[in-house]
Amino acid sequence: MTNNPDLDLSLEPKATIQGTHSYDILANPNYFDDFIYIPVYQPLDHNATPEYGNKESREKRGKFIIDDDDEEGNDDWVCDKVKLGLNFAFLHEAVATDFVFSRDQLEKSMVKPKRKGD
């Protein structure tokens, strides 16, 4: 308790997070261009909310990603390194120290959500 009547200890926030409801900076469209990031989720003309891993959505994303090599199969990884780099600061030190920064190693350690019918 405090004797200062000007000190507000209530749990009501004075300002709330507006728009994007998380600290995932790349979930906020205002930062896509700043980080040259193309979101994984890409709405389709015939389906505004495709399910995770939708092939058409992945292909659409790939058309936006431009890199300096001829290997089209790595375009998603080129872009995903941005998100990985931003989240690297939140890894436990023991994990970060032993982390191998490669697409193959990352895919081995990923937990992939189950799709319908799996």
Number of C-alpha atoms within 10 A of each C-alpha: 4 8 6 7 7 7 8 9 9 7 6 8 7 6 6 8 9 7 9 13 10 11 9 11 15 21 14 14 14 11 12 14 10 9 14 12 19 20 18 16 17 18 15 13 7 7 10 10 13 15 13 15 14 14 11 13 19 16 12 15 19 18 10 13 17 12 12 7 8 8 8 12 9 15 19 20 15 15 21 16 15 16 16 13 11 13 12 14 10 9 11 9 11 8 10 13 9 8 13 11 12 10 14 10 11 14 10 8 8 8 8 9 9 9 10 7 4 5
